[in-house]
Amino acid sequence: MNDDTTRPTATTEVVSSHSVFGAPCWVSLTSRDLDVAEDFYRAVLGWRLRSAKLGDRFRIAMVGDTPVAGIAAVASMWQMAVAWTPYFAVPSADEAAARAQERGGTAAVGPLSFPPGRAALLADRDGATFGIWEGELFSDWEKWRAAAPAFIRLHTRDAFDAAIFYGEVLDWATERPGCCEVRYEGGEVVLRSRGDIVARIESGALGSAPDPTIRPHWQIHFAVEDVTACVRAAERHGGSVLSKGGDEAVLRDTDGAQFTVTSRKER
């Protein structure tokens, strides 16, 4: 997870992965070029980038004074796919990574130390990539959670099987105080943290499909005011439209990472 440059003050409550364990805590883009990514997302989503403590290859994307996402220009250096990835808060990155591998998942990167915490990039047993973060969350994290600029949905082969995997890895629906609640609603598995819906899991993906939009994956949805304007901006700035409905569109940026823009009123 990309960390903010701002350190908490004496009056700022420090939020850690221990207090919101199991819940999505950030979304991050693995890219090749920060300048290219900034130009595209500034045009499509109105973002600007500011520096992060992790170094020159990492940035925090902002809309006004609200943090939205992280961008890490490490795809070439770490030989990783260009993609959007959700990160989940965990008390121990090492334990969560071990549980994932014990249950048929894989570890692509880490766990590695990224002060003030540890992170790992994993894949579930159907190949969907996700990240885990142990440690302090950036100082504006509560603002990010309250604004809910991003929402995540897992498209997978079997929603129940996926919920069992993630539940065991991330301590969902356990007896631990503060854990995430998991329910089956409207044909989907719905994840709640502190009463708020933070993720959904749906069945129907095909593991062997050549189309990456059909294979199991976590899809990042960004809430926007005007879906049509985002689509037009994406096309003008070198992106592409994979699908479009009345209230949302699946887009691909200039580097190949796919994401969804969803009408804020439908969010």
Disulfide bonds with the S-S distance in Angstrom:
none
